[in-house]
Amino acid sequence: MAEEKYDVTIIGGGPAGMFAAFYCGLHELKTQLVESLPQLGGQVAALYPEKQVWDVAGMPGVSGQELVDRLEQQMAVAPVDRYLNETVEDVIKEDDGSFTIKAAKRTSRSRAVVIALGNGAFTPRKLSLDGADEAEGHQLHYFVNHVADYKDQRVAVLGGGDSAIDIALMLEPVAKEVSIVHRRDEFRGLEHTVSRLQRSRVHLVTPYLPKKIQVEDDRTVTLGLKKRRSDEEKQLNVDQLIVNYGFTSNNAALDEWSLDLASDHQLIKVDSTMKTNIDGVYAIGDGVTYPGKVPLIAAAFGEAPTAVTALAKKLYPDKKMAMHSSSMGIGK
């Protein structure tokens, strides 16, 4: 089968990759978007579909899934080819400056590449207690997919960062009771978020460490807790347990590619146009670094049009590129 040839290949279907695909479509660049997961949205859709996102301008408190749904609607305005459940195994730069994109079942060619992989594959930091594996997927969870599943339940959240606090506050209106267990008296979240937590009905269990987990005959979970710097112990019985100790990330797939990308602390180094050290390869999102980089979705949404505009000018130097949506005739 002949290799499909594209102007641009976007690797990664999270919010940054989706917005980059939209801009490629607006500039009428022949584009493919390749995502290893079976759905678009990346980490936001896979791990935090019901978490509220506050750092997207004009969309206060939008849920992760709603944000992804709106990005899909936006992509429909200027469609590109989508390949889901397909992992890019290698990217090879050819002598003519183009790239060969290799996946398990398909090989394609591209004149430019945009890497939007974020921090790579995410794995939750597990609760290292006897009995945790038995409860996982039943009473013990590492992220919340559907808030409604916790309606009228007694829930304990383990963790003290922004995500743990967000989960506790998100569940408070629907759960019967929410407790948050943290090993310190002070929480690591933003001051505004911590203030909301302190004003809420969430029960603060600090400074305690979980020492034992037991699934009871009635399918509830009993946590054995020990107070730090003390012999004091207590038990907490709940219906559901959510562990949010963070995630480890791994962009090992990049190491297998034939591209020798310059990096800093496992982040891809880019210039002001989002170009890497390899001509024709650009990178955006959480997986890149440059002076002043802010790891927010809002920042990635600015990096996407920067990269696409730069590569479009390089691919078609004589073509006039519209810069503003009002001049692109959208919806007409």
Stockholm file with secondary structure:
# STOCKHOLM 1.0

chainA/1-332         MAEEKYDVTIIGGGPAGMFAAFYCGLHELKTQLVESLPQLGGQVAALYPEKQVWDVAGMPGVSGQELVDRLEQQMAVAPVDRYLNETVEDVIKEDDGSFTIKAAKRTSRSRAVVIALGNGAFTPRKLSLDGADEAEGHQLHYFVNHVADYKDQRVAVLGGGDSAIDIALMLEPVAKEVSIVHRRDEFRGLEHTVSRLQRSRVHLVTPYLPKKIQVEDDRTVTLGLKKRRSDEEKQLNVDQLIVNYGFTSNNAALDEWSLDLASDHQLIKVDSTMKTNIDGVYAIGDGVTYPGKVPLIAAAFGEAPTAVTALAKKLYPDKKMAMHSSSMGIGK
#=GR chainA/1-332 SS CCCEEEEEEEECCSHHHHHHHHHHHHTTCCEEEECSSSSSSHHHHHHCTTSEECCSTTCTTEEHHHHHHHHHHHHTTSCCEEECSCCEEEEEECTTSCEEEEESSCEEEEEEEEECCTTCEEEECCCCSTTHHHHBTTTEESSCSCGGGGTTCEEEEECCSHHHHHHHHHHTTTSSEEEEECSSSSCCSCHHHHHHHHHSSCEEETTEEEEEEEECTTSCEEEEEEETTSSCEEEEEESEEEECCCEEEECHHHHHSSCCCCEETTEEECCTTSBCSSTTEEECSTTEECTTCCCSHHHHHHHHHHHHHHHHHHHCTTSCCCCSGGGTTTTC
#=GC SS_cons         CCCEEEEEEEECCSHHHHHHHHHHHHTTCCEEEECSSSSSSHHHHHHCTTSEECCSTTCTTEEHHHHHHHHHHHHTTSCCEEECSCCEEEEEECTTSCEEEEESSCEEEEEEEEECCTTCEEEECCCCSTTHHHHBTTTEESSCSCGGGGTTCEEEEECCSHHHHHHHHHHTTTSSEEEEECSSSSCCSCHHHHHHHHHSSCEEETTEEEEEEEECTTSCEEEEEEETTSSCEEEEEESEEEECCCEEEECHHHHHSSCCCCEETTEEECCTTSBCSSTTEEECSTTEECTTCCCSHHHHHHHHHHHHHHHHHHHCTTSCCCCSGGGTTTTC
//
